[in-house]
Amino acid sequence: MILLVSAWLALAGNLPLWRTIWPLPELAGWRGTVFAAGMAVWIAAALTMLLSLLAWKGILKPVVALLLVTAAASSYFMLQYGVVIDATMMANVANTDVREARDLLSWPLLLNIVFIALLPGWWLLRRPLAMRRFGPQAVRNLVGAALALLVLLGVTLLAFQDLASLMRNHKQVRYLVNPLNTVYASGKLAFDHGSKASRPLEAIGLDARLGPTHAPGQRAPLVVLVVGETARAANFSLGGYARKTNPELEAIAAQGPALAYYSAVRSCGTNTQASLPCMFSHLGKEAFESTRQPYENLLDVLQRAGLAVVWIDNQSGCKGLCDRVGKVDTFGLKTPGLCTEGECFDEILLADLDARIAALDPARRARGVVLVLHQMGSHGPAYYKRVPPAFKTFMPECASNVLQECPRTDVVNAYDNTLVYTDHVLAGLARWLQGQATQGGRDTAMVYVSDHGESLGENNLYLHGLPYALAPDTQTHVPMLSWVSEPMARRLGLRRECLRENAAAPLSHDNLFHAMLGLLDVQTALYRRELDWFAPCR
């Protein structure tokens, strides 16, 4: 059984790998055929070694079943969307909610699982296992694993030059070896999570306090941070995209200097699970990714300074960021016209904002309010579900969650419609904030930034989540803008025209922590003026 399962997984379970390496020019002709055969033997030997060590009654068959289903599902998503499997992708899987999982289900996925997993699994698992007593069985398992290891080492030595060259020049290949990629990524994820979970959360910004703009008699600030979902800068007309995906925001920008669009912003990661905690961290991308110590985040610092902080979520959660501040979740709401089947359009984030602010602690509210709105945004692959009919500007659109079933132009239409709707939501928020500034007695501002970008079929890549070093520009170049009311600009001594003049400067998620502290005039030793994009204009 072990040899059959290993051979089947090495061949049928690795179609994405074979599709990737077959066209490579350095592996053309007979050399490529020999290398592919050796690679298949290498994968089969590695799986044989693993399964030999697990060849015990009550263990082997469940493990085989799990590997078959895992390989089938992974193979489908790698083939269909061009994704690869690493620890970050497994973290996404672990944190997928019902809404996200539902959008990924399809008949092609089911057929793939039936062909690769269920049919061979049904045949293999019906075969009786000839198990021995513990001692002889242990010897047999160790001998099987040792022989597989010898084959593994032999193939590695024979093909080392080609293998090393392939891994060096085509790094994505290492993430395609199925299901070993999933086994390794799951183990790494469990280790990293366990390492962080075993350490106490470290408080930051213990010295945080409100600055001089919060003096008695001053108006309280109201700042809204909108966390976009899967918006890519390449398709924002504010950044030069030919289609009018931001008509309402462009109209606001034409009325005066309140709105600035930042055209050269890089994300911290290529998926929400990686980007969201990183962009709220004081550490920056490099230090955040290298530490296992869990820290508090921007929201904790703002709350510690005395401000009222509320996270309003229309996505898959705050990834622990809002655990110690106020939180509102839209999941399960049934607001007519905005919510259906447990999912809401993003305008739900703007509903009842006045009432939500009025319900805050009066003392904190008087010092200032920070709202974080987490969008559903452009979350795929079911882009068409994110947009009310009135905002479906570009037609025909892809109305399927299997993007390969649609012409690429229809996929782009569906995606661009999500940006038109995001434009409407942000413009509505800016108008509400303007009303708060003129009639509500508050100094108001908004910052919008997407968590990561998206691939829309370029080079046969869809969605997002590639390892950062391999990710195309469309997954890491994200839109960001600020809207600052005139009263807020006066409060800070901020020259809004200057923000526009500097809007092409390179920025990243690393800047967000410090820019928000500066915008809200929260003083702490954590603040780094050189990372605050507002600072040069004050």
Sequence and secondary structure as in RCSB ss.txt:
>XXXX:A:sequence
MILLVSAWLALAGNLPLWRTIWPLPELAGWRGTVFAAGMAVWIAAALTMLLSLLAWKGILKPVVALLLVTAAASS
YFMLQYGVVIDATMMANVANTDVREARDLLSWPLLLNIVFIALLPGWWLLRRPLAMRRFGPQAVRNLVGAALALL
VLLGVTLLAFQDLASLMRNHKQVRYLVNPLNTVYASGKLAFDHGSKASRPLEAIGLDARLGPTHAPGQRAPLVVL
VVGETARAANFSLGGYARKTNPELEAIAAQGPALAYYSAVRSCGTNTQASLPCMFSHLGKEAFESTRQPYENLLD
VLQRAGLAVVWIDNQSGCKGLCDRVGKVDTFGLKTPGLCTEGECFDEILLADLDARIAALDPARRARGVVLVLHQ
MGSHGPAYYKRVPPAFKTFMPECASNVLQECPRTDVVNAYDNTLVYTDHVLAGLARWLQGQATQGGRDTAMVYVS
DHGESLGENNLYLHGLPYALAPDTQTHVPMLSWVSEPMARRLGLRRECLRENAAAPLSHDNLFHAMLGLLDVQTA
LYRRELDWFAPCR
>XXXX:A:secstr
 HHHHHHHHHHGGGHHHHHHHTT GGG HHHHHHHHHHHHHHHHHHHHHHHHHT STTTHHHHHHHHHHHHHHHH
HHHHHH     HHHHHHHHT  HHHHHHH  HHHHHHHIIIIIHHHHHHHTS      HHHHHHHHHHHHHHHHH
HHHHHHHHTHHHHHHHHHH GGGGG STTHHHHHHHHHHHHHHHHHHTS  B   TT EE GGG TTS EEEEEE
EEESS  GGG GGGT SS S HHHHHHHHH TTEEEEEEEE S SSHHHHHHHHT SS HHHHHH    B  HHH
HHHHTT EEEEEESSS  TTTTTTSEEEE TT   TTTEETTEE GGGGGTTHHHHHHTS HHHHHH EEEEEE 
 TT SS GGGGS GGG  S S   SS GGGS HHHHHHHHHHHHHHHHHHHHHHHHHHHHHHHTS EEEEEEEEE
S   EESGGG EES   TTT  HHHHEEEEEEEE HHHHHHHT  HHHHHHTTTS EEGGGHHHHHHHHTTEE T
T  GGG TTGGG 
